[in-house]
Amino acid sequence: MIALLLAAVLMIQEPPALSPEARALIAPVAEAIAAEEARQAALPPATSDRERLERMGVLDQVGRRALTPIDLSVLPEAERAAATAAMWAPLMAMDDRLLAELLPMVPAEGWFRKSVYGEQAASAAFLIIQHSDVEQWRRFVPVLEPLVATGEINGSQYGLMYDRLAVNEGRPQRYGTQMTCKAGKFVVDWDNIEDPANADARRAALGFHGTLAEYEQRFADYPPCEEQP
């Protein structure tokens, strides 16, 4: 899903000026990020990497929560691509910032284990890497895989990163986590899943909650998406 949106962003070289209506529509994203940055700036300095990661995780998510309900289909079609680029710009800037902060924090054993950093901090680290790039996914997918069996990472998180890497390398997904857009709706990309008949069994074995049909239903109320050419 994110890959579809980012593709639209990357196609824009010099986006035209946005209308006041478009700016008002996408404003909640930047506003949410700025409000959280201000809130955290008023806090005492973090006393540990665990606390620092927890704060970073909030910054990773706050803009995305504001973005999810925004329906760009209400804008004229000619303005949507530029609005998409402008809406994602503060999120992508935050992603870059968080990644630059996170990488020097990676412990010698290769990952932020839940038994050491706690669930919230470990999940924050996962989200920051998940929202980074192919180079990081290639680095960390092999690191995360053996940690699933020991409970040091949630299996569903490993599955999400595995699928994102696979899609970006032109390979089939294994767990069906990366949605595609059809007829204005986010749907499971059944044409891009290895051995689709057994995908739900693989998901269950890894600890995903629900079948792919149930996963797809979570996106039923999302604003309309646009298919990529």
Secondary structure, 3 states (H helix, E strand, C coil): CHHHHHHHHHCCCCCCCCCHHHHHHHHHHHHHHHHHHHHHHCCCCCCCHHHHHHHHHHHHHHHHHHHCCCCHHHCCHHHHHHHHHHHHHHHHHHHHHHHHHHHHHCCCCCCCCHHHHCHHHHHHHHHHHHCCCHHHHHHHHHHHHHHHHCCCCCHHHHHHHHHHHHHHCCCCECCCCCCEEECCEEECCHHHECCHHHHHHHHHHHCCCCCHHHHHHCCCCCCCCCCCC
